Amino acid sequence: MMIEEEREHFRAKLTAMQGEIRAISGSAAQDLKPLVLDHTSVGRVSRIDAIQLQQMSQEATRRRQQHLVKIDGALRRIESGRFGLCFLCRIEIDLRRLSADLTITRCRDCVEAL
């Protein structure tokens, strides 16, 4: 059974990760603005590069948002006392596995069974 100190350690790490991602998201918000190109002064390759960079930025933002959702879920599980328990079999997830990814929701056996 996970002790309170471990739970608090994981909560602090998750909260720090959440803050870092939100800070990055705030600084990357400018990259998501609609792309405005002057077709008379920008070459075709430059336009393609600009569009590609914008798409990469949008994907990075989508991944950050997805990670925030996972972190929020982990924090809710800590509050409810279900953190570290497998969603499928309700057995404790190994602490080494949990330390590697604080947002996981399944034990190794259940992941392998899927």
Buried (B, 14 or more C-beta within 10 A) or exposed (E): EBEEEBBEEBBEBBEEBBEEBEEEBEEBEEBEEEEEEEEEEEEEEEBEEBEEEBEEBEEBBEEBEEBBEBBEBBBEBBEEEEBBBBEBEEEEBEEEBBEEEBBBBBBEEBBEEE
